[in-house]
Amino acid sequence: MLNKTNFISAFAASLMLTALPAEAQRNDEQAEARAQMMAGKVKSIRSIENRILPTMSGSQYLGPEFDPVAQVYRLKFIRQGRVIFVDVDGRTGAVLRKRR
């Protein structure tokens, strides 16, 4: 029979195990974005952020994702409880889509 401490420990361990694949995917995205940036295929995330963040006043920036196949950055924001995705072409820096 599990006591409360053992249950909490087991629950915490299971949460950590489910978080590992997501963290690994994020590291892979970062590595691929960096490799493509170093090869001159896409702009740096910093240059994309420097252009997009000022246009999103009143929003909290949650962070980027990178799709290496499409070469698209997805910047995530939240404003008044609603998540906003801004998809940006990594090659040109052009905003492809803004979804609320």
C-alpha positions as CSV (number, residue, x, y, z in Angstrom):
1,M,0.0,0.0,0.0
2,L,1.4,3.4,-0.9
3,N,1.5,6.0,1.7
4,K,1.1,9.7,0.9
5,T,4.8,10.4,0.6
6,N,5.4,7.5,-1.7
7,F,2.5,8.4,-3.8
8,I,3.7,12.0,-4.2
9,S,7.2,10.8,-5.1
10,A,5.9,8.4,-7.7
11,F,3.6,11.0,-9.2
12,A,6.5,13.5,-9.3
13,A,8.7,11.0,-11.0
14,S,6.0,10.2,-13.6
15,L,5.7,13.9,-14.4
16,M,9.4,14.2,-14.9
17,L,9.5,11.2,-17.3
18,T,6.7,12.7,-19.4
19,A,8.6,16.0,-19.6
20,L,11.8,14.5,-20.9
21,P,10.6,13.9,-24.5
22,A,9.3,17.4,-24.8
23,E,12.6,18.8,-23.5
24,A,14.5,16.6,-25.9
25,Q,12.3,17.8,-28.8
26,R,12.9,21.4,-27.8
27,N,16.7,20.8,-27.7
28,D,16.5,19.2,-31.2
29,E,14.5,22.2,-32.5
30,Q,17.1,24.6,-31.1
31,A,20.0,22.6,-32.6
32,E,18.4,22.4,-36.0
33,A,17.5,26.1,-36.0
34,R,21.1,27.0,-35.1
35,A,22.5,24.6,-37.7
36,Q,20.3,26.2,-40.4
37,M,21.1,29.7,-39.2
38,M,24.9,28.9,-39.3
39,A,24.5,27.5,-42.9
40,G,22.8,30.8,-43.9
41,K,19.4,29.1,-44.6
42,V,17.4,31.0,-42.0
43,K,17.6,34.1,-40.0
44,S,18.4,34.0,-36.3
45,I,15.6,33.8,-33.8
46,R,17.0,37.0,-32.2
47,S,16.5,38.9,-35.4
48,I,13.0,37.5,-35.8
49,E,12.1,38.4,-32.2
50,N,13.6,41.9,-32.6
51,R,11.2,42.5,-35.5
52,I,8.1,40.8,-34.2
53,L,8.0,41.5,-30.4
54,P,7.6,45.3,-30.8
55,T,4.4,44.7,-32.8
56,M,2.9,42.6,-30.0
57,S,2.5,45.3,-27.3
58,G,0.1,44.3,-24.5
59,S,1.1,40.6,-25.0
60,Q,3.4,38.4,-22.9
61,Y,5.9,36.5,-25.0
62,L,5.9,32.8,-24.2
63,G,8.7,31.7,-26.6
64,P,9.5,30.3,-30.0
65,E,9.3,27.0,-31.7
66,F,11.1,26.1,-35.0
67,D,9.9,23.7,-37.8
68,P,13.1,22.7,-39.6
69,V,11.2,21.1,-42.5
70,A,9.1,24.2,-43.3
71,Q,11.8,26.6,-42.0
72,V,9.2,28.5,-40.0
73,Y,9.4,30.0,-36.6
74,R,6.3,30.0,-34.4
75,L,6.3,32.7,-31.8
76,K,3.8,32.2,-29.0
77,F,2.2,35.1,-27.0
78,I,-0.7,35.4,-24.5
79,R,-2.9,38.4,-24.2
80,Q,-6.0,38.6,-22.0
81,G,-6.0,34.8,-21.5
82,R,-5.9,34.1,-25.2
83,V,-2.9,32.4,-26.9
84,I,-1.7,34.1,-30.1
85,F,0.6,32.3,-32.6
86,V,2.7,34.2,-35.1
87,D,4.3,32.1,-37.8
88,V,7.3,33.7,-39.4
89,D,9.2,32.5,-42.5
90,G,12.7,31.8,-41.3
91,R,14.3,32.6,-44.6
92,T,12.8,36.0,-45.2
93,G,11.4,37.1,-41.8
94,A,8.0,37.7,-43.3
95,V,4.9,37.0,-41.1
96,L,3.1,34.1,-42.7
97,R,0.1,34.0,-40.3
98,K,-1.2,35.3,-37.0
99,R,-3.7,33.1,-35.3
100,R,-5.7,33.8,-32.1
